[in-house]
Amino acid sequence: MGVQPTGNDFTPGDITLKLQNTTGNTISNLYVAYKVWYYNDQNRSSSLDFYYSLDDVSYTGPIFTFTTPQAADVSPAWQSQSFATTLNGVNLAPGAFIYLQWKSDDVAGSGSRDEFGIDDIEVRIGGPTAIDLVEFNGQPASSPFSPLLLGLVVLAGGVLAFGRRAYRHR
């Protein structure tokens, strides 16, 4: 999923992914990985920071921070940076939710902003599990994003992936 921040849109802004524990067991640890794609064609930097919450009110983080370069590339091209961590001690009870959130805002510079997106989201837990995607919030917009940023959600064997794949539901 990609965004093109503007003066009145997504500055600040956030994207929230809501997941539910349907395993029947408490989940102690969650592995989370994703890629940030960005197109550095403008002289303004933006942040995209990762947080999580068990109640969608109080967020822990930032776990990761990412900032696009302020100076535009001479020959811009889509670039990516990967992030991965294990969220230890989340103690997500059966039926409870966890919220993964990416917050964005302006950092430095002026004028137009770089395009960026989140792709290849992966959430894993130990043992045979099922994580139901309950809600994915964000405002779609018409923008000339690369096909690399177009994604569908895959739920299979305890893995949630967001990328260029087909949707399958059990």
C-alpha positions in Angstrom: 0.0 0.0 0.0 1.4 3.3 -1.0 0.7 7.0 -0.3 1.5 10.4 -1.8 1.5 12.8 1.1 0.3 16.3 0.4 0.0 19.5 2.5 -3.4 18.5 3.7 -3.3 14.7 3.4 -1.2 12.2 5.4 0.9 14.9 7.1 0.6 13.6 9.7 -1.1 10.3 8.9 -1.2 6.7 9.9 -1.9 3.2 8.6 -3.2 0.6 11.1 -3.4 -3.1 10.6 -5.7 -4.9 13.1 -5.1 -8.6 13.8 -7.0 -11.1 16.0 -5.6 -14.0 17.9 -7.9 -17.0 16.9 -5.4 -19.7 18.0 -7.2 -20.5 21.3 -3.8 -20.0 23.1 -2.0 -16.9 24.4 0.6 -15.6 22.0 3.7 -14.5 23.8 5.9 -13.4 20.9 5.1 -12.1 17.3 7.6 -11.8 14.5 6.9 -8.8 12.3 8.7 -8.0 9.0 7.9 -5.5 6.2 9.5 -3.4 3.5 9.3 0.3 3.0 9.4 1.4 -0.6 10.1 5.1 -1.4 10.6 7.2 -4.5 13.0 10.1 -3.6 12.1 12.7 -6.3 11.4 15.7 -4.0 13.4 17.9 -1.7 11.4 17.1 1.4 11.9 14.2 3.8 9.1 12.3 5.4 9.1 9.8 8.3 7.3 6.4 8.5 7.6 4.9 12.0 6.4 1.6 13.3 4.4 1.1 16.5 2.1 -1.6 18.1 -0.7 -1.6 20.6 -2.9 -4.1 22.3 -5.8 -1.7 22.8 -5.6 0.8 19.9 -5.2 3.6 22.4 -1.7 3.3 23.9 1.0 2.5 21.4 4.5 1.1 22.0 7.3 2.6 20.0 8.6 3.7 17.7 10.0 0.2 17.2 11.5 1.3 13.9 12.0 4.7 12.4 12.5 5.4 8.7 13.0 8.8 7.0 13.3 9.5 3.3 16.3 11.6 2.3 15.7 15.3 2.1 17.7 16.0 -1.1 16.0 14.5 -4.2 17.9 11.9 -6.2 19.3 13.1 -9.5 17.8 10.0 -11.2 15.0 8.9 -8.9 14.1 5.2 -8.8 12.0 3.1 -6.4 14.2 1.9 -3.5 13.4 -0.3 -0.5 14.5 -0.9 3.1 13.5 -4.0 5.0 12.6 -4.1 8.7 12.1 -7.2 11.0 11.7 -7.7 14.7 10.2 -10.0 17.3 7.7 -8.3 19.6 8.5 -10.2 22.9 6.1 -10.5 25.8 3.0 -9.2 24.0 0.9 -11.9 25.8 -2.0 -11.7 23.3 -4.9 -13.6 24.8 -7.3 -15.8 22.7 -9.7 -13.5 20.9 -7.7 -10.4 21.7 -6.4 -7.9 19.0 -3.1 -6.5 18.2 -2.7 -3.3 16.2 0.3 -2.6 14.0 0.6 1.0 13.1 2.8 3.1 10.8 2.8 6.8 11.5 4.1 9.4 9.0 4.8 13.1 9.1 7.0 15.8 7.4 10.6 15.9 8.7 12.6 18.5 6.8 12.6 20.5 3.6 9.8 22.2 1.7 7.7 21.7 -1.4 6.3 18.4 -2.6 6.8 15.1 -0.8 8.3 11.7 -1.8 6.0 8.8 -2.4 6.3 5.8 -0.1 4.6 2.5 0.7 4.6 -0.6 2.9 4.9 -4.0 1.2 5.6 -7.6 2.1 4.1 -7.4 5.6 4.7 -10.7 7.4 3.5 -11.6 10.9 4.5 -15.0 12.3 4.0 -16.8 15.6 5.2 -20.2 16.8 3.1 -23.4 16.3 0.1 -24.0 14.0 -2.0 -20.8 14.1 -4.6 -18.7 12.4 -4.6 -15.0 12.4 -7.7 -13.3 11.1 -7.4 -10.0 9.4 -10.2 -8.0 10.9 -9.5 -4.5 9.7 -7.0 -2.6 7.6 -7.4 1.1 7.7 -6.1 3.6 5.2 -7.4 5.9 2.5 -6.8 4.7 -1.1 -5.9 7.4 -3.5 -5.3 7.6 -7.2 -1.6 7.9 -7.7 1.0 6.7 -10.2 2.5 4.1 -7.9 4.7 1.3 -9.1 3.1 -2.1 -9.4 5.5 -3.1 -6.6 3.3 -1.2 -4.1 0.1 -2.9 -5.2 -0.7 -5.7 -2.8 -3.2 -8.2 -1.5 -3.4 -10.0 1.8 -2.6 -13.7 2.2 -3.6 -15.6 5.3 -2.1 -19.1 5.4 -0.7 -21.3 8.2 -0.2 -18.5 10.7 1.5 -16.2 8.2 0.1 -12.8 7.2 1.8 -11.5 4.1 1.1 -8.3 2.2 2.6 -8.3 -1.3 2.1 -9.2 -4.9 0.2 -12.5 -4.2 -3.3 -13.9 -4.6 -5.9 -13.7 -1.8 -6.8 -17.0 -0.3 -9.3 -17.4 2.6 -9.8 -20.6 4.6 
